[in-house]
Amino acid sequence: MTVVNIDPSRNEEEPLDESTSGVGIRVILADSQAIYRVGMKKIFAVEDDIRVVAQVETLANLYAALQRYPTDVVVLEGQLISGTIDAIPELVRRAPDAKIIVQVSETDESNTVELYRRGVRGVVPRSISPDLLVKCVRKIAEGETWIDNQSISWVIEAYRSQATTLTDPRVQPKLSKKELAIISCITRGMRNKEIAYQIGTTEQVIKNYLRKIYDKLGVSDRLELALYCLHHELLKQYLQEADSTGFGQTEPSQPLRAKM
């Protein structure tokens, strides 16, 4: 068996030693900085139950590696997914059995909560000690979530706030007519491409609008958005206005549903 080091600066294949080719925790190192990849590989090399199956320096190469190698844990540099809203859900979709650890240079509440919400199993600092990194990989490979006390507080507070938003009828977020039109399309089961055609814009613009809508309403996906609309009758006034003006209408009498 061979392992490819997916790195533009290296094209050769790196064979695994026979002693490490047995069953173990299979890890992909995804980091833009070679010094971190080399350091982590040396840390894991002395552990009998952990083996690095690939090293990558870009998100695109990570997607390719996940297709090629069965993987238990991905140790991912946070900078690789910076500004890429759907990176974590896409990684989870492509490799549902792979558990993701994100290394961050600085921790902040909103980013940490969002990472856990989207499916990350652990968020650790770049300065984590070798012993703790090994322990973290083992715990997460066993199915646990690695989270410190500060992050626990952030996550709990975020879900409390979300629950309040979902159940408190006094909360009236301010939404634009275009945002309401997009929400109306979502509740009719339309996909982003169809909504873009309906609204007269691009699919990427619709994705950007949806992220803003999720943030405003405190929901995390299309299903929660549909439930929020049902609970608060969010579209009642908008649809009445649409009936009178013809603006934003789609196909009539379609059931309320949310495609995931």
N, C-alpha and C positions, 0 to 999 in steps of 0.2 A: 504493500500500500504506500502511496506517496501523498504528500501534502504540498500544495502550491502556495507559496508566499505571494499573495496577490498584491504586488507593489510595483509601480512603474519603474522603479529603480532596480528591480530584480526580476529577471525572467526565468531563472532556473527553478527546477522543482527541488524541493527539500525533502528527502526521504525520512520517514520516521524510523527510529530504532525499533528493532523487533521487540525489545523489552517494554516499549510504550505503546505497542500496537494493539494491546488487548482492550478489554472493557474498562472504561474510565469516564470521567466527566469531560466531555468534548467541548473545548472552548475556542471561540473566535475572538481575536483581539482586533478591534476596529479603532484605530487612532491615527491622526494625521501626523503625529510626531514619532519618528523612528526610535528615538531614545526611550520613549515610554513602551513601545512595543517590545523592544529588545529587553528592557528591564523586567517587564511582566513575564515574558517568556522564560527568562532565567529563574524568576521566582517559582513559576509553575513546574519547571523542568525537574526540580528536586522533589516534587510531590508524586508519589506512586499512583495516585488515583485521579490526577488531572493531566490532561494533555492538550496542547494547542494544536488544532487541526488547520488553522489558517490565520494569516495576518493580513489586514487590509488598511488602506489609508484614505479611502473615500467611501461615501454612502453607496454609490453605484457598485463599487467592488464588493461591498458587504452584501448587497442583494445577490450578486453573482455567487459569492461564497456560500451563502445560505442555500442556494439551489444545488450546489455541488456537494456540500458536506453535511451529513447529519450532525446537528449541533445541540448541545444541552444548554450552554450559557454563552451569551455575547457580552463582552466587556467593551462598552461603547463610550468613546469620548463625546461629551456633551456638545462640543463645538461642531462636530460633524453634522448634527441635526439642527443647529441654530438657524432659525428663520425658515425651517421646513416643517410646516404645521402638521402634515399627515405622515411624517417619517415613522413614528412609533407604531401607529395603527397599521401602516403598510408592512413594517417588519413583522408584526404579530400575524398579519394575514398571510404573509409569505412563509413564515416558519412558526406556526402556532405552538410547537413543542419547545421552541427555544426561549429561554428566560433571559431577560435583558437587565443588565446592570449599567447604569449611566454614571460616568465620572464627571464631576463638575469642578470648575475652578473656584466658584463661589456659589453658596446656597442662598436662595431667596424663596419666599413663601409661594408666590404665584407659580414660578417655574417648577418647584418641587411638587406642589399639589397636582399640577397639570401632567407631569411625568407619571406619577402614580395613577392618576385617573385614566391615562391612555394605555396603561398596561405594563409599565416598567416595574420590575420586582425589587429593585434596589437603587438608591441614589447615594453615591459615596464621593468624598472629596478626592481630588487628584493627589493629595498628600497622604492618602491612607497608607498605613504601615503594611509591609508585606504579609505579616501574620494575619492581620485583619482582612486583607484582600482574599487570602486563601480561605479563611473561615467564611467570608461572605459568599464566595463562589460555591463552597460546599453546602451551606445552608440553603441558598437559592436553588441549587440543583436538586435538593431534597424536596422542594416545593414550598419553602418558607418565603416570607417577605422580609427584606433587610431594611429596617427603618429606625432611625434614632428618635430620641424623645422629642426633640424640637419638631421634627417632621411629623411625628404622630399628632402633636398639638395642631399643627397647620392643617393636616388632612381632616382631623375631626372638626375643626372650626369651619373648614370649607364645606363639609357635608351638612353641618348644622345650618349654615347660611343658605345652602342650596335647598334644604328641606323647608326652611322658612319661606324662601322665594316661591317654592312650588305650592305651598299650602296657604299662604297669607293673601287673601283677596285684596288687601289694601295696597299691595305692591303693584304699582302701575308703571312699568318701564316704558320709556319713550321710544317708540319705533317709527321710522320713516315709512312713507307709503310704499316705497320700493321694498323695504324689509318686510312689510306686511304682505305685499304681493308674492314675495318669495316664500314666506311662511305658508300662504294659502296654497301655493303650488306643492310644497312639501306635504301638507296634510292630504293632498289629493294623490299622493304616491308618485309624483313626478321625480325623475332623476335630474341631476345637475345639468346634463346636456339638454334635456327637454325644457328645463326652467330657463336656461340661457336663451334658447330659441324663443320661448314665450315672452321673456322680458326684453329681448333685443340686445343681448350683451354676450360675453364669453363665459365659458365654463369656469375659468379661473376666477373671474370676478364674482361669480355665484359662490364659489368656495370661500372667498374672502368675506363676502356678506354673511354667510352662514356662521363663520367663526365669530364675527361681531355679534350676531344674533344670539348664539350660544352664551357668549360672555354676558350680554345684557340680561338674559333671562335666567342665567345660572343653571343651564342644562348642558349635557355633554354629548348628546347625539340626537338623531332624528326622532327616535321613539320618545325620548323625554320631551322633546319639543312638541310632538303631537299630544302627549298627555297634558302638558302645560296648557296648550290651546283649548283642550276639552274642559279642563278644570276651571279656567278663568274666562271661558267664552271669548278668548282674545280676538277672534276674527269676526265676531258677531256684527259689530258696528261697521267694520271694514267691508264685509260682504254686503251689508245693506247699502252702503255707499256705492259699491261696485255694481250692484243690481240697478241702481238709479242712473249710473254714469256709463256702465259698460266697461269700465277700466278694470284690468287685471283678471277678467273672467277666463276660465278655462272650460273644459268640458263640463256640462251640467250634470248634477245629481250623481257625482262620483262619491264613493264612500270615503270616510276619514280613515287614512291608513298611513303608515310610515315605512318606506322601504329602507332597509338597513344596508 
